[in-house]
Amino acid sequence: MHKDLPPQEQDHQPGTEADMTPAPDFQPHFPGSGRLQGKVALITGGDSGIGRATAVLFAREGAKVAILYKDEHGDADDTIDSITDEGGEAMKVALDIGDKTAVEAAVKSVIDRFGRINILVNNAAEQHVQDNIEDISEDQLERTFRTNIFGQFFTVQAIVGQMQRDDTIINITSVTAFRGQKQLTDYASTKGAILALTRTLSAKLAERGIRVNAVAPGPIWTPLIPASFPADKVGSFGEDTPLGRAGQPNEVAPAILFLACQDSSYITGQTLHPNGGELVGS
């Protein structure tokens, strides 16, 4: 749990975990207890950051895991290796999550391999810093919405028809959905849309016994951070939280696991807040 982060910067989205110093902490803290035994999970943005930590934790808990990712092939291979080290079965698919046809093909390949999908974690995202709303280009606006919210829609649409009672959907939103972020206007807007999607889906799918919840991380040390902010800002990332530091991916993954397993069987339409102590509305 690192407090001091050396200044660093990456020139592409969503960033590469292998190039980060220090490396994010993704390994689970505790032995597994079989809470996802026999389940199949699909995690978007599963190659690095919160997605990687979740994939490895799910494997430790007995799930078969498929990860979708953009083009960070080395990170994806490292995640697959970590899942295999846990004794889990894994597969990976590279795609543009904002492309409906590509998402449908990826989901079909996962179902062809594993038979079904019980758990969906909608995690893939991108963000671009702009000081002024006037400087957000139409291309950036569309790209951010296509990745962050269109991608979640497309993945739910491709998966939900084969889901059954006790299956789960977990959408990753952000603390920015609750209190905004003046340099991430379009990103925060997509995260607010994810909240509305979560609440609407939870009501729609409750009668089928499918639970839908969200997790709203605060400042977490993932590749998106050096890929988004200037190097000097990265050095102080997370220091303004009550806990005084950035969080690590393996401090978010247990919240996702809780919502994915039967420990949360009476919870739907809700949001968990691993954000270092910032008090925000639920």
C-alpha positions as CSV (number, residue, x, y, z in Angstrom):
1,M,0.0,0.0,0.0
2,H,2.2,2.7,-1.4
3,K,1.8,6.3,-0.2
4,D,4.5,8.0,-2.3
5,L,4.3,7.6,-6.1
6,P,7.2,8.8,-8.3
7,P,6.2,11.2,-11.1
8,Q,5.5,9.3,-14.3
9,E,3.4,9.6,-17.5
10,Q,2.2,7.3,-20.3
11,D,1.1,8.5,-23.7
12,H,-1.7,6.1,-24.5
13,Q,-5.1,5.0,-23.1
14,P,-5.9,3.0,-21.1
15,G,-2.3,2.6,-20.1
16,T,0.0,-0.3,-19.4
17,E,0.5,-1.8,-16.0
18,A,3.9,-3.3,-16.9
19,D,5.3,0.3,-17.2
20,M,4.1,1.5,-13.8
21,T,6.4,2.2,-10.8
22,P,5.6,0.9,-8.3
23,A,3.6,-1.9,-9.8
24,P,0.0,-1.9,-8.5
25,D,-0.9,-4.4,-5.8
26,F,-3.3,-6.9,-7.4
27,Q,-2.7,-10.2,-5.5
28,P,-5.5,-11.2,-3.2
29,H,-4.8,-10.9,0.6
30,F,-6.5,-14.1,1.8
31,P,-7.0,-17.7,0.9
32,G,-10.0,-18.5,-1.2
33,S,-13.1,-20.2,0.2
34,G,-14.9,-21.4,-3.0
35,R,-17.4,-18.6,-3.1
36,L,-17.5,-18.7,-6.9
37,Q,-17.0,-22.4,-7.4
38,G,-18.6,-23.5,-10.7
39,K,-19.2,-19.9,-11.9
40,V,-18.0,-18.3,-15.1
41,A,-17.1,-14.6,-15.0
42,L,-16.5,-12.1,-17.8
43,I,-14.5,-9.0,-16.9
44,T,-14.1,-6.1,-19.3
45,G,-10.8,-4.2,-18.9
46,G,-9.6,-7.4,-17.2
47,D,-6.0,-7.1,-18.3
48,S,-4.8,-4.6,-15.7
49,G,-5.7,-2.5,-12.7
50,I,-9.0,-3.3,-10.9
51,G,-9.9,-5.7,-13.7
52,R,-6.8,-7.8,-13.1
53,A,-7.1,-7.8,-9.4
54,T,-10.7,-8.9,-9.7
55,A,-9.9,-11.6,-12.3
56,V,-7.2,-13.1,-10.0
57,L,-9.4,-13.0,-6.9
58,F,-12.3,-14.6,-8.8
59,A,-10.0,-17.4,-9.9
60,R,-8.9,-17.9,-6.3
61,E,-12.5,-18.3,-5.4
62,G,-13.1,-21.0,-8.0
63,A,-14.5,-19.1,-11.1
64,K,-13.5,-19.6,-14.7
65,V,-12.5,-16.2,-15.9
66,A,-12.7,-14.5,-19.3
67,I,-11.1,-11.1,-19.8
68,L,-11.8,-8.6,-22.5
69,Y,-9.3,-5.9,-23.2
70,K,-8.2,-3.3,-25.8
71,D,-4.6,-3.9,-27.0
72,E,-2.4,-4.3,-24.0
73,H,-1.4,-7.8,-24.9
74,G,1.5,-8.1,-22.5
75,D,-0.6,-7.1,-19.6
76,A,-3.3,-9.5,-20.7
77,D,-0.9,-12.4,-20.9
78,D,0.4,-11.6,-17.4
79,T,-3.2,-11.6,-16.0
80,I,-3.9,-15.0,-17.7
81,D,-0.7,-16.3,-16.1
82,S,-1.8,-15.1,-12.7
83,I,-5.2,-16.7,-13.1
84,T,-3.5,-20.0,-14.1
85,D,-1.2,-19.8,-11.1
86,E,-4.4,-19.8,-9.0
87,G,-5.4,-23.0,-10.7
88,G,-8.1,-21.3,-12.7
89,E,-9.2,-21.6,-16.3
90,A,-8.9,-18.4,-18.3
91,M,-9.3,-16.9,-21.7
92,K,-8.8,-13.5,-23.2
93,V,-10.2,-11.5,-26.1
94,A,-8.9,-8.3,-27.5
95,L,-11.5,-5.9,-28.9
96,D,-12.9,-2.4,-29.0
97,I,-15.5,-2.5,-26.2
98,G,-17.4,0.3,-28.0
99,D,-18.0,-1.9,-31.0
100,K,-21.3,-3.8,-30.6
101,T,-20.5,-6.5,-33.2
102,A,-17.1,-7.2,-31.6
103,V,-18.7,-7.4,-28.1
104,E,-21.3,-9.9,-29.4
105,A,-18.6,-12.0,-31.0
106,A,-16.5,-12.0,-27.9
107,V,-19.4,-13.0,-25.7
108,K,-20.2,-15.9,-28.0
109,S,-16.6,-17.1,-27.9
110,V,-16.7,-17.1,-24.1
111,I,-20.0,-19.0,-24.0
112,D,-18.7,-21.5,-26.6
113,R,-15.6,-22.1,-24.4
114,F,-17.2,-22.2,-20.9
115,G,-20.9,-22.9,-21.6
116,R,-22.4,-19.8,-20.0
117,I,-21.6,-16.6,-18.2
118,N,-22.8,-16.1,-14.6
119,I,-21.0,-12.9,-13.6
120,L,-20.4,-9.8,-15.6
121,V,-18.1,-7.1,-14.3
122,N,-18.3,-4.0,-16.5
123,N,-15.0,-2.4,-15.8
124,A,-13.4,-1.1,-19.1
125,A,-13.0,2.7,-19.2
126,E,-11.0,5.6,-20.5
127,Q,-10.5,9.2,-19.4
128,H,-8.9,12.3,-20.9
129,V,-8.0,15.4,-18.9
130,Q,-9.3,18.7,-20.2
131,D,-9.2,21.9,-18.1
132,N,-12.0,23.5,-20.1
133,I,-15.3,22.0,-21.4
134,E,-14.8,23.9,-24.6
135,D,-11.7,21.9,-25.3
136,I,-13.4,18.6,-25.3
137,S,-13.7,17.6,-28.9
138,E,-16.6,15.8,-30.4
139,D,-14.3,12.9,-31.1
140,Q,-13.2,12.7,-27.4
141,L,-16.7,13.0,-26.1
142,E,-18.0,10.2,-28.4
143,R,-15.0,8.0,-27.6
144,T,-15.4,8.4,-23.9
145,F,-19.1,7.6,-23.9
146,R,-18.6,4.8,-26.4
147,T,-16.1,3.0,-24.2
148,N,-17.5,3.8,-20.8
149,I,-21.3,3.5,-21.2
150,F,-22.0,2.1,-24.7
151,G,-19.6,-0.7,-23.9
152,Q,-21.5,-1.6,-20.7
153,F,-24.8,-1.5,-22.6
154,F,-23.5,-3.7,-25.4
155,T,-22.0,-6.2,-23.0
156,V,-25.2,-6.5,-20.9
157,Q,-27.3,-6.9,-24.0
158,A,-25.1,-9.7,-25.3
159,I,-25.0,-11.6,-22.0
160,V,-28.2,-11.0,-20.0
161,G,-30.5,-13.3,-22.1
162,Q,-28.6,-16.4,-21.0
163,M,-28.3,-15.4,-17.3
164,Q,-30.3,-17.2,-14.7
165,R,-31.4,-16.7,-11.1
166,D,-28.5,-15.8,-8.7
167,D,-26.4,-14.6,-11.6
168,T,-24.9,-11.1,-11.1
169,I,-23.9,-7.9,-12.9
170,I,-21.4,-5.5,-11.3
171,N,-20.9,-2.1,-13.0
172,I,-17.8,-0.1,-12.2
173,T,-18.7,3.6,-11.8
174,S,-16.6,6.2,-9.9
175,V,-16.5,8.6,-7.0
176,T,-16.6,11.3,-9.8
177,A,-20.2,10.3,-10.5
178,F,-21.1,11.6,-7.0
179,R,-19.0,14.8,-6.7
180,G,-17.7,15.5,-10.2
181,Q,-14.1,16.1,-11.3
182,K,-13.5,19.5,-13.0
183,Q,-10.8,18.1,-15.4
184,L,-12.8,15.0,-16.3
185,T,-16.2,16.4,-17.3
186,D,-17.0,13.8,-19.9
187,Y,-15.7,10.9,-17.9
188,A,-17.7,11.9,-14.8
189,S,-20.8,12.2,-17.0
190,T,-20.4,8.6,-18.2
191,K,-20.0,7.4,-14.6
192,G,-23.2,9.1,-13.7
193,A,-24.9,7.3,-16.6
194,I,-23.6,4.0,-15.2
195,L,-25.3,4.7,-11.9
196,A,-28.6,5.2,-13.7
197,L,-28.0,2.1,-15.8
198,T,-27.3,0.1,-12.6
199,R,-30.5,1.2,-10.8
200,T,-32.7,0.7,-13.9
201,L,-31.3,-2.8,-14.6
202,S,-31.6,-3.8,-11.0
203,A,-35.3,-3.0,-11.0
204,K,-35.8,-4.7,-14.4
205,L,-34.0,-7.9,-13.6
206,A,-35.0,-8.4,-9.9
207,E,-38.0,-10.5,-11.0
208,R,-35.6,-12.9,-12.7
209,G,-33.4,-13.1,-9.6
210,I,-30.5,-11.4,-11.3
211,R,-28.8,-8.8,-9.1
212,V,-27.2,-5.7,-10.4
213,N,-25.0,-3.5,-8.3
214,A,-22.1,-1.0,-8.7
215,V,-18.8,-0.2,-7.2
216,A,-17.6,3.5,-7.2
217,P,-13.8,3.5,-6.6
218,G,-12.0,6.6,-5.5
219,P,-8.3,7.3,-6.5
220,I,-6.9,3.9,-7.3
221,W,-3.4,3.2,-8.6
222,T,-4.1,1.8,-12.1
223,P,-2.7,2.4,-15.6
224,L,-5.4,5.0,-16.2
225,I,-3.6,7.4,-13.8
226,P,-0.2,7.8,-15.5
227,A,-2.0,7.6,-18.9
228,S,-4.3,10.5,-18.0
229,F,-2.5,13.0,-15.8
230,P,0.7,15.0,-16.0
231,A,3.7,13.4,-14.3
232,D,3.8,16.0,-11.4
233,K,0.1,15.3,-10.6
234,V,0.7,11.6,-10.5
235,G,3.3,12.0,-7.7
236,S,0.6,13.4,-5.4
237,F,-2.2,11.2,-6.6
238,G,-4.6,10.2,-3.8
239,E,-3.0,12.3,-1.1
240,D,-6.2,14.4,-0.6
241,T,-8.3,11.4,0.7
242,P,-8.9,11.0,4.4
243,L,-6.6,8.0,4.4
244,G,-3.9,10.1,2.7
245,R,-2.9,7.8,-0.2
246,A,-4.1,6.2,-3.4
247,G,-5.9,2.9,-3.1
248,Q,-4.6,-0.3,-4.7
249,P,-6.6,-2.6,-7.1
250,N,-6.7,-5.4,-4.5
251,E,-8.5,-3.0,-2.1
252,V,-11.3,-2.7,-4.6
253,A,-11.6,-6.3,-5.9
254,P,-13.0,-7.7,-2.6
255,A,-16.0,-5.3,-2.9
256,I,-16.6,-6.7,-6.4
257,L,-16.4,-10.2,-5.1
258,F,-18.9,-9.5,-2.3
259,L,-21.4,-8.3,-4.9
260,A,-20.7,-11.2,-7.2
261,C,-21.2,-14.0,-4.6
262,Q,-24.1,-15.1,-2.4
263,D,-22.8,-13.1,0.5
264,S,-24.7,-10.2,-1.0
265,S,-27.8,-12.2,-1.9
266,Y,-30.2,-9.5,-0.5
267,I,-28.5,-6.5,-2.2
268,T,-29.4,-5.1,-5.6
269,G,-29.4,-1.6,-7.1
270,Q,-26.7,-0.4,-4.6
271,T,-23.2,1.1,-4.8
272,L,-20.2,0.3,-2.7
273,H,-17.6,3.1,-2.1
274,P,-13.9,2.0,-1.7
275,N,-12.6,5.6,-1.9
276,G,-10.2,6.2,1.0
277,G,-12.8,7.7,3.3
278,E,-14.5,10.4,1.2
279,L,-18.1,10.8,2.2
280,V,-20.4,10.9,-0.8
281,G,-24.1,10.2,-1.4
282,S,-25.1,6.6,-2.1
